[in-house]
């Protein structure tokens, strides 16, 4: 059986901010359609501001450290079944 493609391909980029919590676990915040090119200095400053503001709380406690950031690029193709 051959699958018939419907529609085009959909590309989605997400900026994922990776934090450490007060109990040593990892937490992440995902932002859709980030502005490119990514400015790593601005991203780190924003992440530090998020930590300093205590605006976010996770089940694993408060965010305490910047662990990194990454862009996830995903392609989705729809098929008729």
PDB file of N, CA, C and O in Angstrom:
ATOM      1  N   UNK A   1       0.839  -1.174   0.000  1.00  0.00           N
ATOM      2  CA  UNK A   1       0.000   0.000   0.000  1.00  0.00           C
ATOM      3  C   UNK A   1       0.888   1.242   0.000  1.00  0.00           C
ATOM      4  O   UNK A   1       1.810   1.371   0.806  1.00  0.00           O
ATOM      5  N   UNK A   2       0.596   2.119  -0.892  1.00  0.00           N
ATOM      6  CA  UNK A   2       1.366   3.344  -0.997  1.00  0.00           C
ATOM      7  C   UNK A   2       0.603   4.471  -0.302  1.00  0.00           C
ATOM      8  O   UNK A   2      -0.602   4.623  -0.502  1.00  0.00           O
ATOM      9  N   UNK A   3       1.293   5.246   0.501  1.00  0.00           N
ATOM     10  CA  UNK A   3       0.664   6.374   1.183  1.00  0.00           C
ATOM     11  C   UNK A   3       0.635   7.587   0.271  1.00  0.00           C
ATOM     12  O   UNK A   3       1.612   7.884  -0.417  1.00  0.00           O
ATOM     13  N   UNK A   4      -0.484   8.280   0.271  1.00  0.00           N
ATOM     14  CA  UNK A   4      -0.635   9.490  -0.529  1.00  0.00           C
ATOM     15  C   UNK A   4      -0.346  10.700   0.358  1.00  0.00           C
ATOM     16  O   UNK A   4      -0.929  10.865   1.430  1.00  0.00           O
ATOM     17  N   UNK A   5       0.564  11.532  -0.119  1.00  0.00           N
ATOM     18  CA  UNK A   5       0.919  12.738   0.605  1.00  0.00           C
ATOM     19  C   UNK A   5      -0.190  13.765   0.475  1.00  0.00           C
ATOM     20  O   UNK A   5      -0.723  13.981  -0.613  1.00  0.00           O
ATOM     21  N   UNK A   6      -0.530  14.388   1.568  1.00  0.00           N
ATOM     22  CA  UNK A   6      -1.497  15.486   1.523  1.00  0.00           C
ATOM     23  C   UNK A   6      -0.808  16.731   2.067  1.00  0.00           C
ATOM     24  O   UNK A   6      -0.122  16.677   3.088  1.00  0.00           O
ATOM     25  N   UNK A   7      -0.992  17.820   1.395  1.00  0.00           N
ATOM     26  CA  UNK A   7      -0.363  19.059   1.849  1.00  0.00           C
ATOM     27  C   UNK A   7       1.136  19.024   1.639  1.00  0.00           C
ATOM     28  O   UNK A   7       1.685  18.056   1.113  1.00  0.00           O
ATOM     29  N   UNK A   8       1.768  20.067   2.049  1.00  0.00           N
ATOM     30  CA  UNK A   8       3.215  20.167   1.925  1.00  0.00           C
ATOM     31  C   UNK A   8       3.892  19.783   3.214  1.00  0.00           C
ATOM     32  O   UNK A   8       3.268  19.292   4.154  1.00  0.00           O
ATOM     33  N   UNK A   9       5.183  20.022   3.231  1.00  0.00           N
ATOM     34  CA  UNK A   9       5.926  19.768   4.445  1.00  0.00           C
ATOM     35  C   UNK A   9       5.824  20.978   5.351  1.00  0.00           C
ATOM     36  O   UNK A   9       5.786  22.117   4.886  1.00  0.00           O
ATOM     37  N   UNK A  10       5.781  20.726   6.612  1.00  0.00           N
ATOM     38  CA  UNK A  10       5.705  21.782   7.611  1.00  0.00           C
ATOM     39  C   UNK A  10       7.007  21.774   8.392  1.00  0.00           C
ATOM     40  O   UNK A  10       7.417  20.740   8.920  1.00  0.00           O
ATOM     41  N   UNK A  11       7.652  22.919   8.465  1.00  0.00           N
ATOM     42  CA  UNK A  11       8.885  23.025   9.244  1.00  0.00           C
ATOM     43  C   UNK A  11       8.584  23.801  10.511  1.00  0.00           C
ATOM     44  O   UNK A  11       7.898  24.822  10.480  1.00  0.00           O
ATOM     45  N   UNK A  12       9.092  23.317  11.602  1.00  0.00           N
ATOM     46  CA  UNK A  12       8.879  23.985  12.877  1.00  0.00           C
ATOM     47  C   UNK A  12      10.201  24.055  13.619  1.00  0.00           C
ATOM     48  O   UNK A  12      10.889  23.046  13.774  1.00  0.00           O
ATOM     49  N   UNK A  13      10.556  25.249  14.077  1.00  0.00           N
ATOM     50  CA  UNK A  13      11.754  25.417  14.886  1.00  0.00           C
ATOM     51  C   UNK A  13      11.330  25.826  16.281  1.00  0.00           C
ATOM     52  O   UNK A  13      10.382  26.590  16.464  1.00  0.00           O
ATOM     53  N   UNK A  14      12.045  25.308  17.255  1.00  0.00           N
ATOM     54  CA  UNK A  14      11.788  25.612  18.650  1.00  0.00           C
ATOM     55  C   UNK A  14      13.117  25.904  19.328  1.00  0.00           C
ATOM     56  O   UNK A  14      14.095  25.180  19.142  1.00  0.00           O
ATOM     57  N   UNK A  15      13.140  26.970  20.117  1.00  0.00           N
ATOM     58  CA  UNK A  15      14.293  27.260  20.958  1.00  0.00           C
ATOM     59  C   UNK A  15      13.996  26.667  22.320  1.00  0.00           C
ATOM     60  O   UNK A  15      13.007  27.034  22.955  1.00  0.00           O
ATOM     61  N   UNK A  16      14.833  25.764  22.771  1.00  0.00           N
ATOM     62  CA  UNK A  16      14.642  25.116  24.061  1.00  0.00           C
ATOM     63  C   UNK A  16      15.691  25.632  25.036  1.00  0.00           C
ATOM     64  O   UNK A  16      16.891  25.487  24.803  1.00  0.00           O
ATOM     65  N   UNK A  17      15.234  26.231  26.124  1.00  0.00           N
ATOM     66  CA  UNK A  17      16.110  26.749  27.169  1.00  0.00           C
ATOM     67  C   UNK A  17      16.227  25.691  28.255  1.00  0.00           C
ATOM     68  O   UNK A  17      15.222  25.204  28.774  1.00  0.00           O
ATOM     69  N   UNK A  18      17.456  25.341  28.592  1.00  0.00           N
ATOM     70  CA  UNK A  18      17.703  24.264  29.551  1.00  0.00           C
ATOM     71  C   UNK A  18      18.243  24.840  30.858  1.00  0.00           C
ATOM     72  O   UNK A  18      19.248  25.550  30.874  1.00  0.00           O
ATOM     73  N   UNK A  19      17.554  24.519  31.947  1.00  0.00           N
ATOM     74  CA  UNK A  19      17.910  25.028  33.269  1.00  0.00           C
ATOM     75  C   UNK A  19      18.170  23.869  34.223  1.00  0.00           C
ATOM     76  O   UNK A  19      17.685  22.758  34.011  1.00  0.00           O
ATOM     77  N   UNK A  20      18.938  24.139  35.276  1.00  0.00           N
ATOM     78  CA  UNK A  20      19.068  23.218  36.395  1.00  0.00           C
ATOM     79  C   UNK A  20      18.187  23.732  37.523  1.00  0.00           C
ATOM     80  O   UNK A  20      17.994  24.940  37.665  1.00  0.00           O
ATOM     81  N   UNK A  21      17.652  22.815  38.326  1.00  0.00           N
ATOM     82  CA  UNK A  21      16.793  23.202  39.445  1.00  0.00           C
ATOM     83  C   UNK A  21      17.522  23.052  40.769  1.00  0.00           C
ATOM     84  O   UNK A  21      18.636  22.530  40.829  1.00  0.00           O
ATOM     85  N   UNK A  22      16.877  23.516  41.820  1.00  0.00           N
ATOM     86  CA  UNK A  22      17.488  23.497  43.146  1.00  0.00           C
ATOM     87  C   UNK A  22      17.737  22.092  43.683  1.00  0.00           C
ATOM     88  O   UNK A  22      18.508  21.929  44.630  1.00  0.00           O
ATOM     89  N   UNK A  23      17.102  21.072  43.100  1.00  0.00           N
ATOM     90  CA  UNK A  23      17.376  19.709  43.565  1.00  0.00           C
ATOM     91  C   UNK A  23      18.220  18.922  42.559  1.00  0.00           C
ATOM     92  O   UNK A  23      18.317  17.697  42.640  1.00  0.00           O
ATOM     93  N   UNK A  24      18.827  19.641  41.611  1.00  0.00           N
ATOM     94  CA  UNK A  24      19.743  19.004  40.680  1.00  0.00           C
ATOM     95  C   UNK A  24      19.099  18.368  39.454  1.00  0.00           C
ATOM     96  O   UNK A  24      19.778  17.672  38.699  1.00  0.00           O
ATOM     97  N   UNK A  25      17.838  18.585  39.244  1.00  0.00           N
ATOM     98  CA  UNK A  25      17.156  18.052  38.064  1.00  0.00           C
ATOM     99  C   UNK A  25      17.218  19.072  36.930  1.00  0.00           C
ATOM    100  O   UNK A  25      17.587  20.228  37.140  1.00  0.00           O
ATOM    101  N   UNK A  26      16.853  18.630  35.725  1.00  0.00           N
ATOM    102  CA  UNK A  26      16.829  19.543  34.580  1.00  0.00           C
ATOM    103  C   UNK A  26      15.387  19.937  34.267  1.00  0.00           C
ATOM    104  O   UNK A  26      14.463  19.132  34.380  1.00  0.00           O
ATOM    105  N   UNK A  27      15.224  21.191  33.874  1.00  0.00           N
ATOM    106  CA  UNK A  27      13.920  21.698  33.431  1.00  0.00           C
ATOM    107  C   UNK A  27      14.143  22.439  32.122  1.00  0.00           C
ATOM    108  O   UNK A  27      15.235  22.947  31.867  1.00  0.00           O
ATOM    109  N   UNK A  28      13.118  22.501  31.302  1.00  0.00           N
ATOM    110  CA  UNK A  28      13.259  23.203  30.028  1.00  0.00           C
ATOM    111  C   UNK A  28      12.042  24.072  29.749  1.00  0.00           C
ATOM    112  O   UNK A  28      10.933  23.800  30.209  1.00  0.00           O
ATOM    113  N   UNK A  29      12.288  25.123  28.983  1.00  0.00           N
ATOM    114  CA  UNK A  29      11.234  26.022  28.507  1.00  0.00           C
ATOM    115  C   UNK A  29      11.384  26.071  26.993  1.00  0.00           C
ATOM    116  O   UNK A  29      12.480  26.319  26.490  1.00  0.00           O
ATOM    117  N   UNK A  30      10.302  25.837  26.259  1.00  0.00           N
ATOM    118  CA  UNK A  30      10.340  25.827  24.801  1.00  0.00           C
ATOM    119  C   UNK A  30       9.644  27.049  24.236  1.00  0.00           C
ATOM    120  O   UNK A  30       8.552  27.416  24.670  1.00  0.00           O
ATOM    121  N   UNK A  31      10.285  27.673  23.266  1.00  0.00           N
ATOM    122  CA  UNK A  31       9.748  28.856  22.602  1.00  0.00           C
ATOM    123  C   UNK A  31       9.648  28.568  21.105  1.00  0.00           C
ATOM    124  O   UNK A  31      10.646  28.231  20.468  1.00  0.00           O
ATOM    125  N   UNK A  32       8.456  28.698  20.551  1.00  0.00           N
ATOM    126  CA  UNK A  32       8.235  28.433  19.132  1.00  0.00           C
ATOM    127  C   UNK A  32       8.720  29.595  18.268  1.00  0.00           C
ATOM    128  O   UNK A  32       8.698  30.752  18.689  1.00  0.00           O
ATOM    129  N   UNK A  33       9.153  29.270  17.073  1.00  0.00           N
ATOM    130  CA  UNK A  33       9.568  30.225  16.043  1.00  0.00           C
ATOM    131  C   UNK A  33      10.537  31.289  16.564  1.00  0.00           C
ATOM    132  O   UNK A  33      10.223  32.479  16.536  1.00  0.00           O
ATOM    133  N   UNK A  34      11.703  30.869  17.034  1.00  0.00           N
ATOM    134  CA  UNK A  34      12.669  31.841  17.543  1.00  0.00           C
ATOM    135  C   UNK A  34      13.238  32.719  16.429  1.00  0.00           C
ATOM    136  O   UNK A  34      13.350  32.291  15.280  1.00  0.00           O
ATOM    137  N   UNK A  35      13.593  33.942  16.785  1.00  0.00           N
ATOM    138  CA  UNK A  35      14.222  34.866  15.840  1.00  0.00           C
ATOM    139  C   UNK A  35      15.635  34.367  15.554  1.00  0.00           C
ATOM    140  O   UNK A  35      16.398  34.071  16.474  1.00  0.00           O
ATOM    141  N   UNK A  36      15.970  34.279  14.285  1.00  0.00           N
ATOM    142  CA  UNK A  36      17.302  33.819  13.912  1.00  0.00           C
ATOM    143  C   UNK A  36      18.074  34.924  13.218  1.00  0.00           C
ATOM    144  O   UNK A  36      17.455  35.779  12.584  1.00  0.00           O
ATOM    145  N   UNK A  37      19.371  34.948  13.304  1.00  0.00           N
ATOM    146  CA  UNK A  37      20.206  33.983  14.015  1.00  0.00           C
ATOM    147  C   UNK A  37      20.070  34.159  15.531  1.00  0.00           C
ATOM    148  O   UNK A  37      19.784  35.250  16.024  1.00  0.00           O
ATOM    149  N   UNK A  38      20.282  33.069  16.245  1.00  0.00           N
ATOM    150  CA  UNK A  38      20.183  33.080  17.697  1.00  0.00           C
ATOM    151  C   UNK A  38      21.367  33.860  18.271  1.00  0.00           C
ATOM    152  O   UNK A  38      22.519  33.601  17.921  1.00  0.00           O
ATOM    153  N   UNK A  39      21.077  34.800  19.139  1.00  0.00           N
ATOM    154  CA  UNK A  39      22.105  35.592  19.821  1.00  0.00           C
ATOM    155  C   UNK A  39      22.349  34.943  21.181  1.00  0.00           C
ATOM    156  O   UNK A  39      21.570  35.141  22.113  1.00  0.00           O
ATOM    157  N   UNK A  40      23.424  34.172  21.295  1.00  0.00           N
ATOM    158  CA  UNK A  40      23.673  33.403  22.506  1.00  0.00           C
ATOM    159  C   UNK A  40      23.860  34.280  23.743  1.00  0.00           C
ATOM    160  O   UNK A  40      23.483  33.882  24.846  1.00  0.00           O
ATOM    161  N   UNK A  41      24.437  35.469  23.570  1.00  0.00           N
ATOM    162  CA  UNK A  41      24.618  36.380  24.703  1.00  0.00           C
ATOM    163  C   UNK A  41      23.251  36.851  25.213  1.00  0.00           C
ATOM    164  O   UNK A  41      23.015  36.879  26.421  1.00  0.00           O
ATOM    165  N   UNK A  42      22.364  37.215  24.304  1.00  0.00           N
ATOM    166  CA  UNK A  42      21.024  37.665  24.686  1.00  0.00           C
ATOM    167  C   UNK A  42      20.219  36.529  25.312  1.00  0.00           C
ATOM    168  O   UNK A  42      19.489  36.748  26.278  1.00  0.00           O
ATOM    169  N   UNK A  43      20.346  35.319  24.770  1.00  0.00           N
ATOM    170  CA  UNK A  43      19.624  34.169  25.314  1.00  0.00           C
ATOM    171  C   UNK A  43      20.093  33.895  26.743  1.00  0.00           C
ATOM    172  O   UNK A  43      19.271  33.682  27.634  1.00  0.00           O
ATOM    173  N   UNK A  44      21.407  33.900  26.964  1.00  0.00           N
ATOM    174  CA  UNK A  44      21.924  33.646  28.314  1.00  0.00           C
ATOM    175  C   UNK A  44      21.467  34.727  29.281  1.00  0.00           C
ATOM    176  O   UNK A  44      21.094  34.421  30.414  1.00  0.00           O
ATOM    177  N   UNK A  45      21.490  35.989  28.855  1.00  0.00           N
ATOM    178  CA  UNK A  45      21.042  37.088  29.718  1.00  0.00           C
ATOM    179  C   UNK A  45      19.560  36.933  30.070  1.00  0.00           C
ATOM    180  O   UNK A  45      19.160  37.167  31.211  1.00  0.00           O
ATOM    181  N   UNK A  46      18.750  36.537  29.087  1.00  0.00           N
ATOM    182  CA  UNK A  46      17.323  36.323  29.335  1.00  0.00           C
ATOM    183  C   UNK A  46      17.104  35.167  30.308  1.00  0.00           C
ATOM    184  O   UNK A  46      16.245  35.243  31.187  1.00  0.00           O
ATOM    185  N   UNK A  47      17.877  34.107  30.149  1.00  0.00           N
ATOM    186  CA  UNK A  47      17.750  32.962  31.043  1.00  0.00           C
ATOM    187  C   UNK A  47      18.144  33.339  32.464  1.00  0.00           C
ATOM    188  O   UNK A  47      17.490  32.919  33.418  1.00  0.00           O
ATOM    189  N   UNK A  48      19.204  34.124  32.617  1.00  0.00           N
ATOM    190  CA  UNK A  48      19.620  34.582  33.943  1.00  0.00           C
ATOM    191  C   UNK A  48      18.553  35.481  34.567  1.00  0.00           C
ATOM    192  O   UNK A  48      18.332  35.437  35.777  1.00  0.00           O
ATOM    193  N   UNK A  49      17.889  36.300  33.737  1.00  0.00           N
ATOM    194  CA  UNK A  49      16.805  37.150  34.235  1.00  0.00           C
ATOM    195  C   UNK A  49      15.612  36.307  34.695  1.00  0.00           C
ATOM    196  O   UNK A  49      14.976  36.628  35.699  1.00  0.00           O
ATOM    197  N   UNK A  50      15.311  35.242  33.970  1.00  0.00           N
ATOM    198  CA  UNK A  50      14.226  34.329  34.367  1.00  0.00           C
ATOM    199  C   UNK A  50      14.539  33.721  35.726  1.00  0.00           C
ATOM    200  O   UNK A  50      13.673  33.657  36.599  1.00  0.00           O
ATOM    201  N   UNK A  51      15.782  33.274  35.905  1.00  0.00           N
ATOM    202  CA  UNK A  51      16.189  32.683  37.187  1.00  0.00           C
ATOM    203  C   UNK A  51      16.085  33.715  38.308  1.00  0.00           C
ATOM    204  O   UNK A  51      15.528  33.430  39.368  1.00  0.00           O
ATOM    205  N   UNK A  52      16.619  34.913  38.073  1.00  0.00           N
ATOM    206  CA  UNK A  52      16.640  35.961  39.100  1.00  0.00           C
ATOM    207  C   UNK A  52      15.231  36.400  39.505  1.00  0.00           C
ATOM    208  O   UNK A  52      15.008  36.781  40.654  1.00  0.00           O
ATOM    209  N   UNK A  53      14.282  36.347  38.568  1.00  0.00           N
ATOM    210  CA  UNK A  53      12.925  36.808  38.862  1.00  0.00           C
ATOM    211  C   UNK A  53      12.084  35.777  39.617  1.00  0.00           C
ATOM    212  O   UNK A  53      11.029  36.114  40.154  1.00  0.00           O
ATOM    213  N   UNK A  54      12.539  34.540  39.661  1.00  0.00           N
ATOM    214  CA  UNK A  54      11.757  33.444  40.257  1.00  0.00           C
ATOM    215  C   UNK A  54      10.352  33.375  39.660  1.00  0.00           C
ATOM    216  O   UNK A  54       9.394  33.028  40.352  1.00  0.00           O
ATOM    217  N   UNK A  55      10.236  33.705  38.383  1.00  0.00           N
ATOM    218  CA  UNK A  55       8.930  33.728  37.715  1.00  0.00           C
ATOM    219  C   UNK A  55       8.397  32.331  37.425  1.00  0.00           C
ATOM    220  O   UNK A  55       7.187  32.146  37.302  1.00  0.00           O
ATOM    221  N   UNK A  56       9.278  31.353  37.316  1.00  0.00           N
ATOM    222  CA  UNK A  56       8.860  29.993  36.978  1.00  0.00           C
ATOM    223  C   UNK A  56       9.206  29.033  38.103  1.00  0.00           C
ATOM    224  O   UNK A  56      10.276  29.125  38.704  1.00  0.00           O
ATOM    225  N   UNK A  57       8.303  28.121  38.381  1.00  0.00           N
ATOM    226  CA  UNK A  57       8.531  27.087  39.383  1.00  0.00           C
ATOM    227  C   UNK A  57       8.181  25.757  38.747  1.00  0.00           C
ATOM    228  O   UNK A  57       7.184  25.647  38.034  1.00  0.00           O
ATOM    229  N   UNK A  58       8.986  24.760  39.000  1.00  0.00           N
ATOM    230  CA  UNK A  58       8.733  23.430  38.448  1.00  0.00           C
ATOM    231  C   UNK A  58       8.437  22.455  39.568  1.00  0.00           C
ATOM    232  O   UNK A  58       8.604  22.788  40.741  1.00  0.00           O
ATOM    233  N   UNK A  59       8.003  21.265  39.225  1.00  0.00           N
ATOM    234  CA  UNK A  59       7.784  20.224  40.237  1.00  0.00           C
ATOM    235  C   UNK A  59       9.097  19.828  40.902  1.00  0.00           C
ATOM    236  O   UNK A  59       9.102  19.244  41.985  1.00  0.00           O
ATOM    237  N   UNK A  60      10.212  20.150  40.245  1.00  0.00           N
ATOM    238  CA  UNK A  60      11.536  19.853  40.804  1.00  0.00           C
ATOM    239  C   UNK A  60      12.165  21.076  41.461  1.00  0.00           C
ATOM    240  O   UNK A  60      13.371  21.092  41.707  1.00  0.00           O
ATOM    241  N   UNK A  61      11.371  22.089  41.745  1.00  0.00           N
ATOM    242  CA  UNK A  61      11.869  23.260  42.462  1.00  0.00           C
ATOM    243  C   UNK A  61      12.158  24.434  41.547  1.00  0.00           C
ATOM    244  O   UNK A  61      11.892  24.400  40.345  1.00  0.00           O
ATOM    245  N   UNK A  62      12.711  25.473  42.155  1.00  0.00           N
ATOM    246  CA  UNK A  62      13.044  26.695  41.423  1.00  0.00           C
ATOM    247  C   UNK A  62      14.197  26.464  40.445  1.00  0.00           C
ATOM    248  O   UNK A  62      15.032  25.581  40.638  1.00  0.00           O
ATOM    249  N   UNK A  63      14.217  27.280  39.392  1.00  0.00           N
ATOM    250  CA  UNK A  63      15.331  27.261  38.443  1.00  0.00           C
ATOM    251  C   UNK A  63      16.514  27.967  39.102  1.00  0.00           C
ATOM    252  O   UNK A  63      16.354  29.041  39.682  1.00  0.00           O
ATOM    253  N   UNK A  64      17.699  27.363  39.013  1.00  0.00           N
ATOM    254  CA  UNK A  64      18.856  27.929  39.710  1.00  0.00           C
ATOM    255  C   UNK A  64      20.077  28.157  38.824  1.00  0.00           C
ATOM    256  O   UNK A  64      20.947  28.953  39.176  1.00  0.00           O
ATOM    257  N   UNK A  65      20.159  27.475  37.684  1.00  0.00           N
ATOM    258  CA  UNK A  65      21.359  27.572  36.861  1.00  0.00           C
ATOM    259  C   UNK A  65      21.014  27.422  35.378  1.00  0.00           C
ATOM    260  O   UNK A  65      20.092  26.692  35.011  1.00  0.00           O
ATOM    261  N   UNK A  66      21.770  28.124  34.540  1.00  0.00           N
ATOM    262  CA  UNK A  66      21.637  27.985  33.084  1.00  0.00           C
ATOM    263  C   UNK A  66      22.455  26.770  32.657  1.00  0.00           C
ATOM    264  O   UNK A  66      23.662  26.719  32.889  1.00  0.00           O
ATOM    265  N   UNK A  67      21.798  25.791  32.032  1.00  0.00           N
ATOM    266  CA  UNK A  67      22.506  24.602  31.540  1.00  0.00           C
ATOM    267  C   UNK A  67      22.797  24.674  30.047  1.00  0.00           C
ATOM    268  O   UNK A  67      23.703  23.997  29.561  1.00  0.00           O
ATOM    269  N   UNK A  68      22.042  25.484  29.314  1.00  0.00           N
ATOM    270  CA  UNK A  68      22.282  25.595  27.881  1.00  0.00           C
ATOM    271  C   UNK A  68      21.009  25.930  27.129  1.00  0.00           C
ATOM    272  O   UNK A  68      19.945  26.131  27.715  1.00  0.00           O
ATOM    273  N   UNK A  69      21.150  25.982  25.827  1.00  0.00           N
ATOM    274  CA  UNK A  69      20.009  26.242  24.941  1.00  0.00           C
ATOM    275  C   UNK A  69      20.267  25.526  23.628  1.00  0.00           C
ATOM    276  O   UNK A  69      21.414  25.302  23.241  1.00  0.00           O
ATOM    277  N   UNK A  70      19.180  25.168  22.946  1.00  0.00           N
ATOM    278  CA  UNK A  70      19.332  24.495  21.659  1.00  0.00           C
ATOM    279  C   UNK A  70      18.135  24.801  20.779  1.00  0.00           C
ATOM    280  O   UNK A  70      17.034  25.060  21.263  1.00  0.00           O
ATOM    281  N   UNK A  71      18.374  24.766  19.477  1.00  0.00           N
ATOM    282  CA  UNK A  71      17.299  24.927  18.510  1.00  0.00           C
ATOM    283  C   UNK A  71      16.962  23.545  17.969  1.00  0.00           C
ATOM    284  O   UNK A  71      17.833  22.806  17.511  1.00  0.00           O
ATOM    285  N   UNK A  72      15.688  23.219  18.034  1.00  0.00           N
ATOM    286  CA  UNK A  72      15.208  21.948  17.505  1.00  0.00           C
ATOM    287  C   UNK A  72      14.470  22.258  16.211  1.00  0.00           C
ATOM    288  O   UNK A  72      13.530  23.052  16.189  1.00  0.00           O
ATOM    289  N   UNK A  73      14.911  21.618  15.134  1.00  0.00           N
ATOM    290  CA  UNK A  73      14.346  21.828  13.805  1.00  0.00           C
ATOM    291  C   UNK A  73      13.597  20.558  13.426  1.00  0.00           C
ATOM    292  O   UNK A  73      14.190  19.481  13.360  1.00  0.00           O
ATOM    293  N   UNK A  74      12.302  20.679  13.177  1.00  0.00           N
ATOM    294  CA  UNK A  74      11.472  19.507  12.919  1.00  0.00           C
ATOM    295  C   UNK A  74      10.726  19.673  11.606  1.00  0.00           C
ATOM    296  O   UNK A  74      10.140  20.724  11.345  1.00  0.00           O
ATOM    297  N   UNK A  75      10.749  18.634  10.780  1.00  0.00           N
ATOM    298  CA  UNK A  75       9.977  18.603   9.529  1.00  0.00           C
ATOM    299  C   UNK A  75       8.837  17.605   9.698  1.00  0.00           C
ATOM    300  O   UNK A  75       9.042  16.490  10.178  1.00  0.00           O
ATOM    301  N   UNK A  76       7.644  18.012   9.302  1.00  0.00           N
ATOM    302  CA  UNK A  76       6.477  17.144   9.404  1.00  0.00           C
ATOM    303  C   UNK A  76       5.849  17.021   8.010  1.00  0.00           C
ATOM    304  O   UNK A  76       5.586  18.026   7.349  1.00  0.00           O
ATOM    305  N   UNK A  77       5.616  15.800   7.581  1.00  0.00           N
ATOM    306  CA  UNK A  77       4.948  15.539   6.311  1.00  0.00           C
ATOM    307  C   UNK A  77       3.662  14.773   6.618  1.00  0.00           C
ATOM    308  O   UNK A  77       3.698  13.742   7.291  1.00  0.00           O
ATOM    309  N   UNK A  78       2.527  15.272   6.127  1.00  0.00           N
ATOM    310  CA  UNK A  78       1.255  14.633   6.361  1.00  0.00           C
ATOM    311  C   UNK A  78       0.933  13.649   5.232  1.00  0.00           C
ATOM    312  O   UNK A  78       1.181  13.932   4.060  1.00  0.00           O
ATOM    313  N   UNK A  79       0.378  12.492   5.603  1.00  0.00           N
ATOM    314  CA  UNK A  79      -0.017  11.477   4.640  1.00  0.00           C
ATOM    315  C   UNK A  79      -1.467  11.097   4.867  1.00  0.00           C
ATOM    316  O   UNK A  79      -1.941  11.045   6.002  1.00  0.00           O
ATOM    317  N   UNK A  80      -2.166  10.831   3.767  1.00  0.00           N
ATOM    318  CA  UNK A  80      -3.538  10.328   3.848  1.00  0.00           C
ATOM    319  C   UNK A  80      -3.484   8.857   4.143  1.00  0.00           C
ATOM    320  O   UNK A  80      -2.701   8.129   3.533  1.00  0.00           O
ATOM    321  N   UNK A  81      -4.286   8.412   5.051  1.00  0.00           N
ATOM    322  CA  UNK A  81      -4.287   6.995   5.446  1.00  0.00           C
ATOM    323  C   UNK A  81      -5.617   6.367   5.064  1.00  0.00           C
ATOM    324  O   UNK A  81      -5.831   5.179   5.305  1.00  0.00           O
TER     325      UNK A  81
END
